[in-house]
Amino acid sequence: MSDLIPLTGEPLTLDLVNTRPTGGDLLATPADLRTWLTLQADRFDEARDFAATEPTANDVAAVRRVRDHAARVLDHVRRGRRPAADDLSALNQFQRAAPTVTELDWGGEAVTATRRRIGTPGEQLAAWLAEAAAEFLADPAVTRVRECAADDCVMLFLPTHPRRRWCSASRCGNRVRVARHYQRHKSS
């Protein structure tokens, strides 16, 4: 992974889309994917489970395809525009490749039901991310997604406060404030 630290803490789909900042791709290798999943592990049990596996180059490619389709749909939907049918279809296909089933078992005194996703680990990971994208893209909150106001940042965020302008106050917010301060005092 590059020296950039992935932005996390947003809805999972935004965190995934934000792995493609201006300076490169934070999901270039299997190790990068594992690192990102580990960063997500405190928030999502699935991320912890997938981080414990050995991602392959094919897994990385699948996750990047989910990210690209989700990013294009998000770009349209947050602006109130119709997304490309191919992107929607691709996200649906990723979910179908590793569907979730409810398995029944006898626990000695009662029947238990456990939801499990079937498919290879890579298919399961891509399906989990595509499903998260589907849920987020269908949420009315998607229209509130904003792009960071810093000139050189393309990160997206879902503001929790109406005045929020930056993806991260410590990342872009401080940089912008320092630059403004410098400009004000430079001419003095």
GITAGI-V35550 format. One record per backbone hydrogen bond with DSSP energy under -1.0 kcal/mol. CO is the residue of the C=O (numbers start at 1). NH is the residue of the N-H. Records with the same first field share a line. If there is no record, write none. Layout:
CO = NH + NH
This chain:
11 = 15
12 = 16
13 = 17
14 = 18
16 = 19
17 = 20
19 = 26
21 = 24
29 = 33
30 = 34
31 = 35
32 = 36
33 = 37
34 = 38
35 = 39
36 = 40
40 = 43 + 44
44 = 48
45 = 49
46 = 50
47 = 51
48 = 52
50 = 53
56 = 60
57 = 61
58 = 62
59 = 63
60 = 64
61 = 65
62 = 66
63 = 67
64 = 68
65 = 69
66 = 70
67 = 71
68 = 72
69 = 73
70 = 74
71 = 75
72 = 76
73 = 77
74 = 78
76 = 81
77 = 80
84 = 88
85 = 89
86 = 90
87 = 91
88 = 92
89 = 93
90 = 94
91 = 95
92 = 96
93 = 97
99 = 118
101 = 116
103 = 114
105 = 112
110 = 107
112 = 105
114 = 103
116 = 101
120 = 124
121 = 125
122 = 126
123 = 127
124 = 128
125 = 129
126 = 130
127 = 131
128 = 132
129 = 133
130 = 134
131 = 135
132 = 136
133 = 137
134 = 138
136 = 139
139 = 142
140 = 143
141 = 144
142 = 145
146 = 157
150 = 153
155 = 148
157 = 146
161 = 164
165 = 149
168 = 172 + 173
169 = 174
172 = 176
173 = 177
174 = 178
175 = 179
176 = 180
177 = 181
178 = 182
179 = 183
180 = 184
181 = 185
182 = 186
